[in-house]
Amino acid sequence: MVNGQRVAVFTIEGRAYAIGDRCPHRGGPLSRGTVEQAPGSGPAVRCPIHGWLFDLETGRCLNQPAASVPVCDVPRETV
């Protein structure tokens, strides 16, 4: 939890990413999504309910440009 919001944390190749845990489409838990390398982007997580793909660095949805989730800074020394 960060500021009262559920956060999903992913560690990929030694780097931690933290994003809002709820997909804006139907509230799917992104913490249960599949992490993948998005074409032309960095690591992303796919919502387990309807497959929306979120860039872990920016929080923007890669297949629904108007949608996004918040991102949180993760200090490197915490990884």
N, C-alpha and C positions, 0 to 999 in steps of 0.2 A: 504494500500500500504506500502511495506517495500522495500527500495532501488529500487523503480520503478517497483516492482513486485506485482501483486495482491496476497493477502493472505487470506485464509479462516481461521476463528477463531471459535473454538468450546469450550464450557465450559461443562465439564462432571464431576458431583459430586464435584463441587467446584474447579476443576483444569482446566486451560485454555491450549489449544493446538493451535498452529498456523502452518499451512502448506501452500505450494504453492497452489493456487486455480485452476490450470489447470492440468487436467489429461494428462500425456504424450502420451496417445494413440490417442485421437482425440480432445483434448483440452476441454473436458467436465468440467463444473464448479463444482468443488468439494464442494463449499459452498452450493450447492443445493442438495448434496448427502445425503444419509441416514446413520446415525451413528449407529453402532452396535458393539457388543462385539465379537471380532474375536476369534475363537477357538485356544487355545494355545498362545494367544497374548492379548494385551490390547484393548482399544477402537480403532475403525477403521471407515473410511468413505468409502462408496461405490459410485463410480462414477455413476451419473444418466443416462449416455448415454449407456455405455456398461458393467457396473457392476464391473469394476476393484475395488479391495478392498485395501485401503492404511492404514497402521498402523499410527495412529496419533502421536505416540511418535518418531518413526524413519523415517517416510515418505516412507518406502519401500512398494512396492506392494506385497501383500500376494499371489496373484494368477498369477503374472507375475514377477518372481524373478529379471529379468534384469531391471525392471522399478522402478522408485522412484520419489518422489517430494521433494523439499527442505523443511526443518523444520526451524522454528524460535523459539528462546528462548522467553518465556513469563515470566517476573518476577512475582513471586507469589503475591506480594503486589498489582498488578494491577487487580487481580480477585476480 
